[in-house]
């Protein structure tokens, strides 16, 4: 089936081309070190270059999938979420203690900050394979050559956006590394941003509107270019590119219901059909009728060799499970919930309705309550079934029914009539969540207790974000009415009745709307770091009346001001039931570079972000493109 106007990351055939010996094992997920030489991975045929593009695609899919998906780390290093796994001292709650250059930052039980370093350079490696070898392919059509080169530029620039804003000054690598190399040096982020901007301008000019050869299309390139234009202060060009994407590229916001209506558990949790629910059903994300999708990846149950479980219903829903669980008790003092699968034993199957959550990502008061300023907002609607509150669950422990307990089938209560709390651990076990975003069918778990969220298509870019990016560009230019208009367009689709005026428009309002619209889609930490850099570059004051400098972002930034203001856990140093304390510091605007790679780079210097151990040995980064490119051949 040909899917028009979509960018589809098709992953079904990769194992047969490139990694048949590795499959989906963790050994593949961990990339080669920067200095590793693998002479067998040299592609000088059209098919080889296509395989390299597919490797880039597969590498990108891992950002959103699996247990403790890396995108959750981007959320917990922000104002929207924390790691609520309170079962001991392992999880990343005290970031000061747990996130260091030598700690395990690629672990589902702690955090996956190192993913963005490892997989960033892994994706760059595959992209550079294309860049360095494309002109060695005999007889390659010039148009096809430029299309494939533009796709490679997209993948490289996509990774460098997160590398620059998650790590600061990092090594610039623009060609295939074909020999052992130990003299990498950090290049100023501003130099990398300008280089990637030029590359993305080439990509927009050459990549076709319909994605082939792995899925990158012109719309995806435009979306990424907008972010680079914003980061480099080219606000008029950002608006011009966004105008093209919004007005003349065949995309449009989905206003009405469409596609397949999925109402998975109507007896337990009924859905009143609405556009927000339809928009986020995996079955509808990549279909031709969805004009909002700019870039998605296809991830299907039927593709057993290549599917990835989303695990959203494990990652981001509360931990209220267990046979005879005492975590949540009834006002009569009995275990309230049961999550074991049994068609006859458990009459109210909330397991399939809501998943088997463990609270890896828990929304803050800011993201679950404070930002929701309109009671009509479909994205926060419990009456339609989109949004889930703990009070919407019911006591379903079968022993309550068999004993005649009056609370069986009644809604959960946080307190009894005497004001006594009925929940042992409210951090991990009691919070709201966006059901419409997280519910993904798990056919392989139908007869299992662990209903975690199976394979499903997912958005990488969609047009709602384009409106919010254009709003941001208007904000930087001081056109607050146009910024408000774009934010209101997104709100209007969600059926909000409260609209913002120019006088109310701040960057905070735009970031609030991103938090409402792009939950579990955007790389929140990276986006806040990007905006922090622009505030520092322009000298513009934020909604808190503060201004910043690029040189001191590790000491004070818009990112940190928002986090410490709105993330109640980090602000109040909340203590868990196991004694862990939530802490974060200004230098966490950047992740730590793994010490292993700094040590292995024995003839050069990869700088460590200021604030982390080892940063005192930093040297001046390369501050011009010519020197950075010259280093690559030495």
RANOR-V352308 format. One line per field, one symbol per residue. phi: phi as a letter, one per 30 degrees, with the letter a starting at -180 (. if undefined). A space follows every 10 residues. Layout:
phi = ???
This chain:
phi = .dcdhbccdd cdcdddcbbe dchcddeddd ddeecdcbdd cbcbbedddd dddddedded eddccidhee ddddddcacc abdcdcdkcd ddcddedccb dcddcbbddb abddeddddd ddddeddded edcddcddid eeddeddddd dddedddedd ddddccbidb dcbcbddcae bbbdbdceed dddddddddd dddddbdddc dbhjjdbddd dddddedddd dcicdddddd ddedddcbci caddccdaic dcbdbddcbd cdeadddddc dedcdcdddd dddcbbcdbc edcddbdbdd hddcdbcdcb cjdidcdbcd edicecbbcd dadcdcdcdd eddbjcdbie bcddeedcbd ddcbdcdddb cdddjdccce dddbdbdedd ddciddddid ddbdbddcid dcbdbddccb adadeddcdb ebedcecbdd ccjddadbdc bbdedeeddd edddeddicd dddddddddd ddddidcdcd cedcdbdedd dddddddcei cdddddddde ddddeddcid dcdcicbbbd dcddcaaeed dddddcdddd dchdcddcjd cdbbbedddb dddededddd ddcbbcdcee jcejddcdbd ddcbdedddd ddcc
